[in-house]
Amino acid sequence: MKSTARRHATATGALLTAAALLTVGVQAGSASAQPDGSANAAAPQGQPVRNPGALPAQLSPSQRAELIAKAQSTTAATAKELGLGAQEKLLVHDVVKDQDGTTHTRYERTYEGLPVLGGDLVVSRSTDNRTQSVSKASAAQLQGISTTAPADAPAAASTQALDAAKAVGSKAAKADVAPRKVVWMANGVPTLAYETVVGGLQDDGTPNQLHVITDAKTGAKLHQWQGIETGVGNTHYSGQVTLGTSQSGSSFTLNDTGRGSHKTYNLNHGTSGTGSLFTQSTDTWGNGANSNAATAGADAAYGAGVTWDFYKNVLGRTGIRGDGVAAYSRVHYGNAYVNAFWDDGCFCMTYGDGTANNDPLTSLDVAGHEMTHGVTAATAGLNYSGESGGLNEATSDIMGTSVEFYANNPSAPGNYLIGEQININGDGTPLRYMDKPSKDGGSADSWYSGVGNLDVHYSSGPANHWFYLASEGSGTKTINGVTYNSPTSDGLPVTGIGRDKAQLIWYKALTSKFNSSTDYKGARDGTIAAATELYGAGSPEVTNVTNAWAAVNVGARAGGSTTGKVFESTARVAIPDSPGPAVTSSVSVTGITGNAPSTLQVGVKITHTYIGDLQIDLVAPNGTSYRLQNSSSDSTANLDKTYTVNASAVAANGTWKLKVQDKGAADVGTITDFKLTF
């Protein structure tokens, strides 16, 4: 979770996860009711799923274990089928199964026995064992890589990692374990490297689990990510609820044996270990007040139980890993700790008590958020940095929101606000808004080329916005007493298909399409593929998913175009290097009555090796100029973006120009497409 003072460092993805690369691969990182129709419950009544066979099947832990064992026994044959080299081996990470028998097996790779980080892949097979598709985190070839490193490489890796950890507040004097030799494949060319993990505490008190990747030959830092991903009971937030507990003699404990033996512990303001299991002589927990330590315990236990039920009853998943084993929860972490986090290393959720210990971070959507980090680590393993890190955080927001709606608790009604009960900002406002993410002051409403450079809690914005639009559509509406007004980046409306369908599509994409390095384009492709399998090509659901992505500036509308009138120039115009003159691309607009709209869409595509060099303007027929982009330090290559311009003060018809000037030396490019949508 984010504290107000450290918004840049801790947003509710401190609703976080410990993805801890404790297994091979890049990772970000309960009495169960019987399902009524398993994942079929995700389809609203009266709206039958077009292809129920594509829904996730509910697997018992033993069935899942059997599928994993079967897949592991054939890894050599699978590696040969995929054309992998003799030095490569596959390890099964997870298997999910559809109701029609299709299996989606997620593999990690080794090269000459070394873990390959960013080399994960998913193979989908039909019931007759025919390979239907293969999704790889990296298309690079693993070959000709020397696995010999200089003798001083481990020491150099440790030094580099400790320096990086100090920058986030860690006072650790040494790495937690010796640097691990790996092949780093997540950023293109496979490179022999070392992975070093440094512990201690971050500067806000959150446990540190910084993973640093260094080039084994040069000692240069290649990448880093944070492994800790910040994330009858009388509860503080959800009223009086039923909890799963256990009794031994005259004592009761917060041990939910019906949901994988989920246990809730009281750290009593400690920061390590498990503290003590909540135990008392009666089976009534807490009194709703923060002064009663069991109140936060009741909230955490309730959140874990509802999240378990949601995943099992709606999505057919028994436990975070699908193996029937529960995580555990720890409450009262530290003193006035304004955060919550998931740690994949301990397989547990941890909650602070908030500012002045007045607002524990144990609300229902926070619990669903944190536990979902564990689901992401067990499935796609979205790397917790860049665009994949934003998608990791968004997945937790999406499912945390879905858990809140699933609970249907009148004391905590479902909404599209994140952390609205925990007062993390100190003024009663939510931590994040899914209908318009930028309302939090830092999140992006739509995708742009540098969105992956934001903190992962802010780069989650476009995916959160997509989920709201896919579920509810654009425009103003009131749901459970909360009023929303969701805009679109292209100024065109989106019609929602309902939250049940949107959450199912996202989950299916997460478990069978996404991989460790999936970016926003990959998320669009994966969700469209999932919707197609579930509802059929050309279905309203596929159209909705596509249009909702276009509405956050990821890809085009369904059919490849918008519904507005489009004027476009595809003439290629070379952009001279600085200090060269500005150049223009022109379109002639005719047949539009009156002035241009207040939401004129300006599509720009430019090939350029350093788009921060570019100053871009739209020039109206009467000479009025609208600045689209100033030159900056953005080193991203190529620009493909749609801008929204309020051009309502000028007549629509006439010649419009896109004016581009290179303001920085050493790079050149070309305007390849200029499009106006009225």
C-alpha positions in Angstrom: 0.0 0.0 0.0 1.2 3.5 -0.4 1.5 6.0 2.4 0.9 9.6 1.6 4.4 10.7 2.4 5.9 8.0 0.1 3.4 7.7 -2.7 6.3 7.2 -5.1 7.5 4.2 -3.2 4.7 2.4 -1.6 1.2 2.5 -3.4 -1.3 -0.4 -2.4 0.7 -2.7 -4.5 2.5 -2.4 -1.4 -0.5 -4.1 -1.8 2.8 -6.0 -3.1 4.0 -9.7 -3.6 7.2 -11.4 -2.8 8.0 -13.0 -5.9 11.3 -13.9 -4.8 12.7 -15.9 -7.7 12.9 -18.7 -5.3 12.0 -21.0 -8.1 13.5 -21.1 -11.5 12.1 -18.1 -13.5 11.1 -14.5 -13.2 8.1 -14.3 -10.9 6.4 -11.3 -9.2 7.9 -12.5 -6.4 -9.9 -20.6 2.4 -14.7 -24.0 5.0 -14.9 -24.0 1.4 -18.4 -24.0 -0.1 -19.0 -26.4 -3.0 -19.1 -24.6 -6.3 -22.5 -24.2 -7.9 -21.5 -25.0 -11.4 -17.9 -24.2 -10.8 -16.8 -21.4 -13.2 -20.2 -21.5 -14.9 -21.2 -19.2 -12.0 -19.2 -16.5 -13.8 -21.9 -16.2 -16.4 -24.9 -14.1 -15.5 -28.2 -15.8 -15.4 -30.0 -15.6 -18.8 -26.7 -15.1 -20.6 -25.3 -18.5 -21.3 -21.6 -18.8 -22.1 -21.2 -19.6 -25.8 -18.4 -22.1 -25.2 -18.6 -23.5 -21.7 -15.8 -25.9 -22.6 -13.3 -23.0 -22.5 -14.2 -22.2 -18.9 -11.5 -23.2 -16.3 -12.2 -26.6 -14.8 -12.2 -27.0 -11.1 -9.3 -29.4 -10.2 -8.8 -31.1 -6.9 -5.2 -30.8 -5.6 -4.6 -34.5 -6.5 -5.9 -33.9 -10.1 -3.7 -30.9 -10.5 -0.7 -32.9 -9.1 -1.4 -35.7 -11.5 -1.5 -33.3 -14.5 1.8 -31.7 -13.4 3.5 -35.2 -12.9 2.3 -36.2 -16.4 3.6 -33.1 -18.0 6.9 -33.4 -16.2 7.3 -36.9 -17.4 7.2 -35.7 -21.0 9.3 -32.6 -20.8 12.1 -34.1 -23.0 9.6 -34.9 -25.8 8.1 -31.4 -25.4 11.5 -29.8 -25.6 12.2 -31.7 -28.8 8.8 -30.8 -30.3 9.5 -27.1 -29.6 13.0 -27.3 -31.2 14.9 -26.5 -28.1 18.6 -27.1 -28.0 20.4 -30.0 -26.4 21.5 -27.8 -23.5 18.0 -26.8 -22.6 15.6 -28.6 -20.3 12.0 -27.8 -19.3 10.5 -27.7 -15.7 6.8 -27.7 -15.2 5.6 -24.7 -13.2 1.8 -25.0 -13.4 -1.0 -26.7 -15.3 -4.5 -25.4 -15.7 -7.3 -27.2 -17.5 -10.4 -26.1 -19.4 -13.7 -27.9 -19.1 -13.3 -29.3 -22.6 -10.1 -31.0 -21.6 -7.6 -28.5 -23.1 -4.6 -28.1 -20.9 -2.3 -25.1 -20.6 1.1 -26.1 -19.2 3.5 -23.5 -18.0 7.2 -24.4 -18.2 10.4 -22.8 -17.0 13.7 -23.5 -18.7 17.3 -24.3 -17.7 20.4 -24.0 -19.9 23.3 -26.3 -19.0 21.6 -26.7 -15.6 21.3 -22.9 -15.0 17.9 -21.2 -14.4 16.8 -19.2 -17.4 15.1 -16.1 -16.2 12.5 -14.8 -18.7 12.5 -18.0 -20.6 9.1 -19.3 -19.5 6.6 -20.5 -22.0 3.0 -21.9 -22.1 2.0 -24.9 -24.3 -1.7 -25.4 -24.9 -2.8 -28.9 -25.9 -6.1 -30.5 -26.9 -7.6 -33.6 -25.3 -5.9 -35.7 -28.0 -2.5 -34.1 -27.0 -2.2 -32.0 -30.1 -0.3 -28.8 -29.5 -2.6 -25.9 -30.3 -0.4 -22.9 -29.4 2.8 -21.9 -27.7 3.3 -18.6 -26.0 6.9 -17.6 -25.1 8.1 -14.8 -22.8 11.1 -14.4 -25.2 11.5 -15.3 -28.9 15.3 -15.3 -28.5 17.3 -18.5 -29.2 19.3 -20.1 -26.4 22.5 -21.2 -28.0 26.2 -20.6 -27.9 26.2 -19.1 -24.4 29.4 -19.6 -22.4 28.6 -20.5 -18.8 32.1 -19.7 -17.5 32.3 -16.5 -15.5 35.3 -14.6 -14.1 36.4 -15.7 -10.6 35.5 -12.3 -9.1 32.1 -12.1 -10.7 30.1 -13.3 -7.6 31.8 -10.7 -5.4 31.1 -7.9 -8.0 27.4 -9.0 -8.2 27.1 -8.8 -4.4 28.6 -5.3 -4.3 26.3 -4.1 -7.1 23.2 -5.6 -5.3 24.1 -4.1 -2.0 24.5 -0.6 -3.5 21.1 -1.0 -5.2 19.5 -2.1 -1.9 21.0 0.8 0.0 19.2 3.2 -2.4 15.8 1.9 -1.1 16.8 2.1 2.5 18.3 -1.4 3.3 21.1 -1.5 5.8 22.0 -5.1 5.0 25.8 -5.7 5.0 25.6 -8.8 2.9 23.3 -10.6 0.5 20.8 -13.1 1.9 22.4 -15.9 -0.1 25.4 -16.2 -2.4 24.8 -14.8 -5.9 23.1 -17.4 -8.1 24.4 -17.9 -11.6 21.6 -17.7 -14.2 20.9 -17.0 -17.9 19.1 -13.6 -18.1 16.7 -13.7 -21.1 14.0 -11.2 -20.1 15.4 -8.2 -22.0 16.4 -9.7 -25.4 19.8 -11.4 -26.0 20.4 -14.2 -23.5 23.2 -13.2 -21.1 25.2 -15.1 -18.5 24.4 -13.3 -15.3 24.2 -13.5 -11.5 21.0 -13.0 -9.5 21.6 -11.6 -6.0 18.9 -11.1 -3.3 19.4 -8.5 -0.6 17.1 -8.4 2.5 16.7 -6.1 5.4 14.0 -3.3 5.5 13.1 -0.7 2.9 13.0 2.9 4.1 9.3 2.8 5.1 9.7 -0.4 7.1 8.5 -2.8 4.4 10.7 -6.0 4.3 13.2 -5.8 1.5 13.7 -8.5 -1.0 15.6 -6.8 -3.8 16.6 -9.0 -6.7 19.5 -7.6 -8.8 20.7 -9.1 -12.0 24.3 -8.4 -13.1 26.2 -9.3 -16.2 28.6 -12.1 -15.2 31.3 -10.9 -17.6 31.2 -7.1 -17.1 29.6 -6.7 -13.7 27.1 -4.2 -15.1 23.6 -4.1 -13.6 21.1 -5.5 -16.1 17.9 -5.3 -14.1 16.4 -5.2 -10.6 13.0 -5.7 -9.0 11.5 -5.8 -5.6 10.4 -9.2 -4.5 8.1 -7.9 -1.7 4.9 -6.8 -3.4 3.1 -4.4 -1.3 -0.9 -5.5 -0.7 -18.4 -15.3 14.3 -16.0 -12.2 13.7 -16.8 -8.6 14.6 -14.7 -6.9 12.0 -13.6 -3.3 11.6 -14.6 -3.0 8.0 -17.1 -5.8 7.1 -19.4 -5.9 10.1 -20.3 -9.2 11.8 -19.3 -12.2 9.7 -18.9 -16.0 10.0 -15.3 -17.2 10.3 -13.8 -20.6 9.8 -12.2 -21.6 13.1 -11.0 -24.7 15.0 -11.6 -25.9 18.5 -9.3 -28.0 20.8 -10.7 -28.6 24.2 -11.9 -25.3 25.6 -9.7 -23.2 23.2 -10.6 -21.8 19.8 -8.1 -20.7 17.2 -8.3 -18.7 13.9 -7.4 -21.8 11.9 -9.8 -22.3 9.0 -9.5 -26.1 8.3 -12.2 -25.9 5.7 -10.1 -23.6 3.6 -6.7 -25.3 3.5 -6.0 -24.6 7.2 -5.6 -20.8 6.7 -4.2 -19.5 10.0 -4.2 -15.9 11.2 -1.3 -14.7 13.5 -0.8 -11.7 15.8 2.6 -10.2 15.3 1.9 -7.8 18.2 4.0 -5.1 16.4 6.9 -7.4 15.6 8.4 -7.5 12.1 9.5 -11.1 11.8 8.3 -14.7 12.4 4.7 -15.5 12.9 4.0 -14.2 16.4 1.2 -16.1 18.0 -1.8 -17.8 16.5 -5.0 -16.1 17.6 -6.4 -18.2 20.4 -9.1 -17.6 22.9 -11.8 -19.3 25.1 -14.8 -18.2 23.0 -15.5 -18.4 19.3 -16.4 -14.7 18.9 -13.5 -12.7 17.6 -13.0 -8.9 18.0 -15.5 -6.2 18.8 -15.2 -4.0 15.7 -12.8 -1.6 17.5 -9.1 -1.3 16.7 -8.3 -1.4 20.4 -9.2 -5.1 20.3 -6.3 -7.0 18.7 -8.6 -9.7 17.4 -10.7 -7.3 15.4 -7.9 -7.0 12.7 -7.5 -10.7 13.0 -11.1 -11.2 12.2 -10.9 -8.9 9.2 -7.8 -10.7 7.8 -9.4 -14.2 8.4 -12.6 -13.1 6.7 -10.8 -11.6 3.7 -8.7 -14.8 3.2 -11.8 -16.9 3.5 -13.9 -14.9 0.9 -10.9 -14.8 -1.4 -10.5 -18.6 -1.2 -14.2 -19.0 -1.9 -14.2 -16.6 -4.9 -11.3 -18.4 -6.6 -12.8 -21.8 -5.9 -16.5 -21.2 -6.6 -16.2 -18.7 -9.5 -12.9 -19.6 -11.1 -12.4 -23.3 -10.1 -9.1 -22.7 -8.4 -8.6 -24.4 -5.0 -6.1 -22.3 -3.2 -3.6 -19.7 -4.4 -1.4 -22.3 -6.1 -4.3 -24.6 -7.0 -2.9 -27.3 -4.6 -5.5 -26.9 -1.8 -2.9 -25.4 0.6 -3.7 -22.1 2.2 -1.4 -19.2 2.8 -1.4 -17.6 6.2 -2.0 -14.1 7.5 -0.1 -11.9 9.9 -1.6 -8.7 11.4 -0.3 -5.9 13.6 3.0 -5.7 11.7 5.4 -3.1 13.0 4.2 0.2 14.6 2.0 2.6 12.7 3.1 0.7 9.5 1.1 2.1 6.6 1.2 -0.8 4.3 0.3 -4.4 3.5 2.3 -6.9 1.5 2.4 -10.4 0.1 5.6 -12.5 0.4 5.8 -15.5 -1.9 8.8 -16.7 0.2 6.7 -17.3 3.3 3.5 -17.7 1.3 1.8 -15.2 3.5 -0.1 -11.9 3.7 1.0 -9.3 6.2 -0.9 -6.2 7.3 0.2 -3.0 9.1 -2.1 -1.0 11.4 -1.9 2.3 9.4 -1.2 5.8 10.6 -1.1 6.0 14.4 -2.3 2.4 14.4 -5.8 3.7 13.6 -6.6 2.2 10.2 -5.4 -1.4 9.8 -4.9 -2.4 6.2 -7.1 -5.4 6.5 -10.1 -4.4 4.4 -11.6 -7.0 2.1 -10.3 -5.6 -1.2 -6.8 -5.4 0.2 -7.0 -9.1 1.3 -8.1 -10.1 -2.2 -5.4 -7.9 -3.7 -2.6 -9.5 -1.6 -3.6 -13.1 -2.2 -3.9 -12.5 -5.9 -0.2 -11.6 -6.0 0.3 -15.2 -4.9 -1.9 -16.4 -7.8 0.0 -14.3 -10.3 3.3 -15.7 -9.0 1.9 -19.3 -9.3 0.7 -18.7 -12.9 2.0 -16.0 -15.3 4.8 -14.8 -12.9 4.5 -11.2 -14.3 7.9 -9.6 -13.6 7.4 -6.8 -11.0 8.9 -4.0 -13.1 8.0 -2.1 -16.3 4.7 -2.8 -18.1 4.5 -6.4 -16.8 4.8 -5.0 -13.2 1.9 -2.7 -13.9 -0.1 -5.6 -15.2 0.9 -7.6 -12.0 -0.5 -4.8 -9.8 -3.6 -4.4 -12.0 -4.3 -8.1 -11.7 -4.4 -7.8 -7.9 -6.7 -4.7 -8.1 -9.0 -6.4 -10.6 -9.3 -9.6 -8.5 -9.4 -7.7 -5.2 -12.4 -5.7 -6.6 -14.0 -8.9 -7.9 -13.7 -10.5 -4.4 -15.4 -7.4 -2.9 -18.3 -7.7 -5.3 -18.5 -11.5 -4.8 -18.8 -11.1 -1.0 -22.0 -9.0 -1.4 -21.5 -7.7 2.1 -23.7 -4.7 2.9 -21.1 -3.4 5.3 -18.5 -3.4 2.5 -20.4 -3.2 -0.8 -18.5 -3.8 -4.0 -17.1 -0.8 -5.9 -14.4 0.1 -8.3 -12.4 2.0 -5.7 -9.2 0.5 -4.3 -8.5 0.8 -0.5 -11.4 3.2 0.1 -11.9 2.0 3.7 -8.3 2.1 5.0 -7.8 5.9 4.8 -4.2 5.5 3.6 -4.2 9.1 2.3 -5.5 10.5 5.6 -8.4 12.3 4.0 -10.9 9.5 3.4 -10.1 9.2 -0.3 -9.4 5.9 -2.0 -6.0 4.8 -2.9 -6.9 4.2 -6.6 -9.8 4.7 -8.9 -10.5 2.2 -11.7 -13.0 4.3 -13.7 -10.5 7.2 -14.0 -7.1 6.1 -12.6 -5.5 9.6 -12.9 -7.8 10.9 -10.1 -5.2 9.5 -7.6 -2.7 12.1 -8.9 -0.2 9.6 -10.3 -1.8 6.8 -12.3 -2.1 6.7 -16.1 -5.6 6.6 -17.6 -4.3 5.3 -20.9 -1.2 3.6 -22.3 1.7 5.7 -23.7 5.2 4.7 -24.7 6.7 5.6 -21.3 4.1 4.2 -19.1 6.4 1.3 -18.1 8.7 3.8 -16.5 6.2 4.7 -13.8 6.0 3.1 -10.4 4.1 -0.2 -11.0 1.1 1.0 -8.9 0.7 3.9 -11.3 1.5 2.0 -14.5 -1.4 -0.4 -13.5 -3.8 2.4 -14.5 -4.5 1.5 -18.1 -5.4 -2.1 -17.2 -7.5 -1.1 -14.2 -9.3 1.4 -16.5 -9.7 -1.4 -19.1 -11.4 -3.6 -16.5 -13.8 -0.9 -15.5 -14.7 -0.1 -19.1 -15.0 -3.8 -20.1 -17.3 -4.4 -17.1 -19.4 -1.3 -17.0 -18.8 0.8 -20.1 -18.0 4.5 -20.4 -19.9 7.5 -19.2 -21.7 8.4 -16.0 -23.4 5.8 -13.8 -24.0 5.0 -10.2 -23.3 1.5 -8.8 -23.9 0.6 -5.2 -24.2 4.2 -4.3 -20.9 5.3 -5.9 -21.0 7.6 -9.0 -18.5 7.0 -11.8 -17.7 8.9 -15.0 -15.3 6.9 -17.1 -13.7 8.6 -20.1 -12.1 7.0 -23.1 -8.8 8.1 -24.8 -10.4 8.0 -28.3 -13.5 9.9 -27.3 -15.7 7.0 -28.4 -18.1 5.1 -26.1 -17.6 1.6 -24.8 -20.5 -0.7 -23.9 -19.8 -3.0 -20.9 -20.3 -6.8 -20.9 -20.5 -7.1 -17.1 -17.9 -7.7 -14.4 -18.5 -11.5 -14.3 -17.4 -11.9 -17.9 -14.6 -9.4 -17.7 -13.0 -11.0 -14.6 -13.3 -14.5 -16.2 -11.6 -13.3 -19.4 -8.8 -11.7 -17.4 -8.3 -14.8 -15.3 -8.2 -17.1 -18.3 -5.6 -14.8 -20.0 -3.5 -14.7 -16.8 -3.4 -18.5 -16.4 -3.1 -19.5 -20.1 -1.9 -16.6 -22.2 0.3 -14.2 -20.1 4.0 -14.8 -19.3 6.6 -13.2 -17.2 7.3 -10.4 -19.6 3.8 -9.7 -21.0 3.3 -6.0 -21.8 0.2 -4.0 -22.6 0.1 -5.2 -26.2 0.5 -8.8 -25.0 -2.3 -8.3 -22.5 -4.6 -7.0 -25.2 -3.7 -10.0 -27.4 -4.1 -12.5 -24.5 -7.5 -11.2 -23.4 -8.9 -11.1 -26.9 -7.7 -14.7 -27.4 -9.3 -15.7 -24.1 -12.6 -14.0 -25.0 -12.5 -15.7 -28.4 -12.1 -19.1 -26.8 -14.9 -18.4 -24.3 -17.5 -16.6 -26.4 -16.5 -17.1 -30.1 -14.8 -15.0 -32.7 -16.8 -11.9 -33.6 -18.9 -12.1 -30.4 -20.0 -9.0 -28.5 -17.6 -10.0 -25.8 -14.6 -10.0 -28.1 -15.8 -6.7 -29.6 -16.1 -5.3 -26.0 -12.6 -6.5 -25.0 -11.1 -5.0 -28.1 -12.9 -1.7 -27.8 -12.1 -1.3 -24.1 -8.4 -1.7 -25.0 -8.7 0.9 -27.8 -10.4 3.2 -25.2 -7.2 3.1 -23.1 -5.0 3.6 -26.3 -3.9 0.0 -26.7 -4.7 -1.1 -30.3 -7.5 -0.2 -32.6 -11.3 -0.6 -32.2 -12.9 -3.8 -33.4 -12.7 -4.1 -37.1 -9.5 -2.0 -37.2 -11.2 1.4 -37.2 -13.2 3.8 -35.1 -16.9 4.7 -35.5 -16.1 8.3 -36.2 -15.3 9.9 -39.6 -11.6 9.4 -40.3 -9.2 11.4 -42.5 -5.8 10.0 -42.9 -2.4 10.6 -44.6 0.0 7.7 -44.9 2.6 9.7 -46.9 6.0 9.2 -45.5 7.7 12.5 -44.4 11.3 12.5 -43.4 12.2 14.4 -40.2 15.6 16.0 -40.5 18.0 15.9 -37.5 18.3 19.0 -35.3 18.8 21.9 -36.0 16.8 21.1 -39.1 13.4 22.8 -39.9 10.0 21.5 -38.9 8.2 19.3 -41.4 4.4 18.7 -41.9 2.0 16.0 -43.0 -1.4 17.2 -44.2 -4.9 15.9 -44.4 -7.9 17.6 -46.1 -11.1 17.5 -44.1 -14.4 17.9 -46.0 -18.0 17.1 -45.3 -18.1 18.0 -41.6 -20.7 20.4 -40.5 -19.6 23.2 -38.1 -16.6 23.2 -35.8 -14.3 20.3 -34.9 -15.3 18.3 -31.8 -13.9 18.9 -28.3 -12.6 15.3 -28.4 -10.8 15.4 -31.8 -8.7 12.3 -32.0 -5.2 12.8 -33.5 -3.4 9.6 -34.4 0.3 9.9 -34.9 2.8 7.2 -35.9 6.5 8.1 -36.2 9.5 5.9 -36.5 12.4 7.5 -34.6 15.2 6.3 -32.5 14.7 8.8 -29.7 11.1 10.2 -29.5 12.1 12.6 -26.7 13.8 14.7 -29.4 10.5 15.5 -31.0 8.2 18.6 -30.6 4.8 17.8 -32.2 1.9 20.2 -32.9 -1.4 19.9 -34.6 -2.1 23.0 -36.8 -5.8 23.7 -37.7 -6.9 25.2 -41.0 -7.1 28.7 -39.5 -3.5 28.4 -38.2 -4.4 27.6 -34.5 -1.7 25.4 -33.1 -2.2 22.7 -30.5 0.9 21.3 -28.8 0.7 17.5 -28.6 4.2 16.8 -27.3 7.2 18.8 -26.1 10.7 17.5 -26.5 11.9 15.6 -23.4 14.3 13.0 -22.2 12.2 10.0 -23.3 14.6 7.6 -24.9 11.9 5.3 -26.2 12.1 4.4 -29.9 9.1 5.0 -32.2 5.8 6.7 -31.4 2.3 5.3 -31.9 -0.1 7.4 -30.0 -3.6 8.9 -30.2 -4.0 12.4 -28.7 -7.3 14.0 -27.7 -7.6 17.7 -28.6 -10.3 20.2 -27.8 -10.6 21.9 -31.3 -14.2 23.1 -30.8 -13.2 26.7 -31.5 -12.2 26.1 -35.1 -14.0 25.1 -38.2 -13.6 21.4 -39.1 -13.3 21.6 -42.9 -10.0 22.6 -44.4 -6.3 21.4 -44.4 -5.0 20.2 -41.0 -1.3 19.7 -40.5 0.8 17.6 -38.2 4.0 19.6 -37.5 7.1 17.9 -36.2 10.5 19.2 -35.4 13.6 17.4 -34.1 15.0 19.3 -31.2 17.9 17.1 -30.3 20.9 16.0 -32.3 22.0 12.6 -33.4 18.7 10.9 -34.2 16.4 11.0 -37.3 13.0 9.6 -38.1 9.9 9.6 -40.4 6.2 10.5 -40.0 4.5 7.4 -41.3 0.8 8.0 -40.4 -1.3 11.1 -39.5 -5.0 10.5 -38.8 -7.9 12.6 -37.6 -11.1 11.1 -36.2 -14.1 13.4 -35.9 
